[in-house]
């Protein structure tokens, strides 16, 4: 039975990924910050772990709990947008966004990558990034703090691929599309079901590579 890990699965795209992988018969390990969300994941047939990705002790603890796992897919979905205004950022906003979107990845990816390398086949290590993190395709300064955090997340993934790519982890930064979630809003183009299905198909068809990829949910390439 194939195994998927979804970090940040309490709602939105993360929760939908859990539902779809379970519906296809996968074993799913999933994390959420709140106990009630872990209970909901358990009811879906997932194996839940309570995890706040900004808590260093909790991150170390999840590494201990997952020791010995062989992950066919690991998806780091946890993230925040932060303030909707641009310009002079408050230190509290900067810390919240960067700690969640970047520092957590710097701590978690080295823990998860060896478990992906240990999988039986072409293991995939994915982060939910955004097209807004692209440097080469940038054409708007809006959401500057979020953009900076996703550009930094992409950098962390590239470094992870340099270390673990040759050991068997295919690393990919994924743009989920503009999705109707709490972050994307009601006017977004995609449902969570469409985005999650596209992400799963893209991961399933992505060939093994020791080079990191930056892809849209539908598999099309995004410039770093």
C-alpha positions as CSV (number, residue, x, y, z in Angstrom):
1,X,0.0,0.0,0.0
2,X,1.4,3.4,-1.0
3,X,1.9,6.0,1.8
4,X,1.3,9.7,1.7
5,X,2.1,12.3,4.3
6,X,0.3,15.6,4.3
7,X,1.6,18.3,6.7
8,X,-1.1,20.9,7.3
9,X,-4.3,18.9,6.6
10,X,-6.9,20.6,8.8
11,X,-8.7,22.3,5.9
12,X,-8.6,23.4,2.3
13,X,-6.2,21.8,-0.1
14,X,-4.5,19.7,2.6
15,X,-7.7,18.2,3.9
16,X,-8.9,17.5,0.3
17,X,-5.6,15.7,-0.5
18,X,-6.2,13.5,2.5
19,X,-9.7,12.7,1.3
20,X,-8.6,11.9,-2.3
21,X,-5.6,9.8,-1.3
22,X,-7.8,7.8,1.1
23,X,-10.5,7.3,-1.5
24,X,-7.8,5.8,-3.8
25,X,-6.8,3.3,-1.1
26,X,-3.6,5.0,0.1
27,X,-2.4,4.9,3.7
28,X,-2.3,8.6,4.7
29,X,-0.4,10.2,7.6
30,X,-1.6,13.8,8.2
31,X,-0.9,16.6,10.7
32,X,-2.9,19.4,12.1
33,X,-2.4,21.9,14.9
34,X,-5.7,21.3,16.8
35,X,-6.9,18.1,18.4
36,X,-10.4,18.4,16.9
37,X,-8.9,18.5,13.4
38,X,-6.8,15.5,14.2
39,X,-10.0,13.7,15.3
40,X,-11.6,14.6,12.0
41,X,-8.6,13.2,10.1
42,X,-8.9,10.0,12.1
43,X,-12.5,9.7,11.1
44,X,-11.4,9.9,7.4
45,X,-9.1,6.9,8.0
46,X,-5.9,8.9,8.2
47,X,-3.2,8.5,10.9
48,X,-3.2,11.9,12.5
49,X,-0.4,13.7,14.4
50,X,-0.8,17.0,16.2
51,X,1.8,19.4,14.9
52,X,2.5,23.1,15.1
53,X,5.1,23.6,12.4
54,X,6.4,26.7,14.1
55,X,7.2,24.8,17.3
56,X,10.7,23.4,17.2
57,X,10.1,20.7,19.9
58,X,7.0,19.6,18.0
59,X,8.9,19.3,14.7
60,X,11.6,17.3,16.4
61,X,8.9,15.1,17.9
62,X,7.3,14.4,14.5
63,X,10.7,13.3,13.2
64,X,10.9,10.8,16.0
65,X,7.3,9.6,15.4
66,X,7.9,9.1,11.7
67,X,11.3,7.4,12.1
68,X,11.4,4.3,9.9
69,X,8.6,5.3,7.6
70,X,8.8,4.9,3.8
71,X,6.9,7.8,2.2
72,X,5.9,7.5,-1.5
73,X,4.6,11.1,-1.3
74,X,5.3,13.8,1.3
75,X,3.5,17.2,0.9
76,X,4.4,20.2,3.0
77,X,1.1,22.2,2.8
78,X,1.3,24.3,6.0
79,X,1.4,28.0,5.2
80,X,0.0,31.5,5.9
81,X,-0.5,34.5,3.7
82,X,-0.1,37.2,6.3
83,X,-1.2,40.8,6.0
84,X,-3.1,41.8,2.9
85,X,-1.5,45.3,2.8
86,X,1.8,46.0,1.3
87,X,4.6,48.4,2.3
88,X,6.2,48.7,5.7
89,X,5.9,45.3,7.4
90,X,5.4,44.8,11.1
91,X,8.0,42.6,12.8
92,X,5.2,40.4,14.2
93,X,3.7,39.8,10.7
94,X,7.2,39.1,9.2
95,X,8.0,36.6,11.9
96,X,4.6,34.8,11.6
97,X,4.9,34.4,7.8
98,X,8.5,33.6,7.6
99,X,8.5,31.2,10.5
100,X,5.5,29.3,9.1
101,X,6.4,29.3,5.4
102,X,10.2,29.2,5.5
103,X,11.7,28.2,8.8
104,X,9.3,25.3,9.2
105,X,10.4,24.0,5.8
106,X,14.1,24.4,6.7
107,X,13.4,22.2,9.7
108,X,11.0,19.7,8.2
109,X,12.4,18.9,4.8
110,X,15.7,17.4,6.1
111,X,13.5,15.1,8.3
112,X,11.1,14.1,5.5
113,X,13.5,13.8,2.6
114,X,15.2,10.6,3.9
115,X,11.8,9.0,4.4
116,X,11.0,9.8,0.8
117,X,14.3,8.4,-0.3
118,X,13.5,5.2,1.5
119,X,10.3,4.6,-0.5
120,X,10.0,1.6,-2.8
121,X,9.8,3.7,-6.0
122,X,10.0,7.2,-7.2
123,X,9.4,9.1,-4.0
124,X,8.0,12.7,-4.3
125,X,8.8,15.5,-1.9
126,X,6.6,18.5,-2.5
127,X,6.0,21.9,-1.0
128,X,2.9,24.0,-1.6
129,X,4.5,27.1,-3.0
130,X,2.9,29.7,-5.2
131,X,3.5,31.3,-8.6
132,X,3.8,34.5,-6.6
133,X,7.2,33.2,-5.4
134,X,8.6,33.2,-9.0
135,X,11.4,35.8,-9.6
136,X,11.6,35.4,-13.3
137,X,7.9,35.7,-13.9
138,X,7.1,38.4,-11.4
139,X,5.0,41.3,-12.8
140,X,3.3,42.7,-9.7
141,X,4.6,43.8,-6.2
142,X,1.3,42.9,-4.5
143,X,1.5,40.6,-1.5
144,X,5.2,41.3,-1.1
145,X,5.7,39.5,2.2
146,X,4.0,36.4,1.0
147,X,5.9,36.6,-2.3
148,X,9.2,36.8,-0.4
149,X,8.3,33.9,1.8
150,X,7.5,31.7,-1.2
151,X,10.6,32.7,-3.0
152,X,12.6,31.7,0.1
153,X,10.6,28.4,0.3
154,X,11.6,27.7,-3.3
155,X,15.2,28.3,-2.3
156,X,15.0,25.8,0.6
157,X,13.5,23.2,-1.8
158,X,16.3,23.7,-4.3
159,X,18.9,23.2,-1.6
160,X,17.0,20.1,-0.4
161,X,17.1,18.7,-3.9
162,X,20.9,19.3,-4.1
163,X,21.3,17.2,-1.0
164,X,18.7,14.5,-1.4
165,X,17.9,14.4,-5.1
166,X,20.7,11.9,-5.9
167,X,19.5,9.8,-3.0
168,X,16.1,9.3,-4.6
169,X,13.9,12.2,-3.6
170,X,12.2,13.9,-6.5
171,X,11.6,17.5,-5.2
172,X,8.9,19.8,-6.5
173,X,7.5,23.2,-5.6
174,X,3.8,23.3,-6.6
175,X,1.5,26.2,-7.3
176,X,-2.0,25.0,-6.4
177,X,-3.7,27.5,-8.6
178,X,-6.1,30.2,-7.5
179,X,-8.3,28.1,-5.2
180,X,-11.5,28.9,-3.4
181,X,-10.1,28.6,0.1
182,X,-9.9,30.9,3.1
183,X,-6.7,32.3,1.5
184,X,-7.9,32.4,-2.1
185,X,-11.4,33.8,-1.5
186,X,-14.8,33.0,-3.0
187,X,-13.9,34.5,-6.4
188,X,-11.0,32.1,-7.1
189,X,-11.0,30.0,-10.3
190,X,-10.6,26.5,-8.9
191,X,-12.3,24.3,-6.3
192,X,-10.2,22.5,-3.7
193,X,-11.3,19.3,-5.4
194,X,-9.9,20.4,-8.8
195,X,-6.6,21.7,-7.3
196,X,-6.0,18.6,-5.2
197,X,-6.8,16.3,-8.1
198,X,-4.4,18.2,-10.3
199,X,-1.6,18.1,-7.7
200,X,-2.0,14.4,-7.2
201,X,-1.9,13.7,-11.0
202,X,1.1,15.9,-11.4
203,X,3.0,14.1,-8.6
204,X,1.9,10.7,-10.0
205,X,3.2,11.5,-13.5
206,X,6.4,13.4,-12.5
207,X,9.4,11.4,-13.6
208,X,12.2,10.8,-11.2
209,X,14.9,13.6,-11.2
210,X,17.6,14.8,-9.0
211,X,16.8,18.4,-10.1
212,X,14.0,20.3,-8.4
213,X,10.9,21.2,-10.4
214,X,8.6,24.3,-10.1
215,X,5.2,23.4,-11.5
216,X,1.6,24.5,-11.7
217,X,-1.0,22.2,-10.3
218,X,-1.7,21.0,-13.8
219,X,2.0,20.1,-14.4
220,X,3.0,23.1,-16.5
221,X,6.4,24.6,-15.7
222,X,6.9,27.8,-13.8
223,X,10.1,29.8,-14.1
224,X,12.1,30.1,-10.9
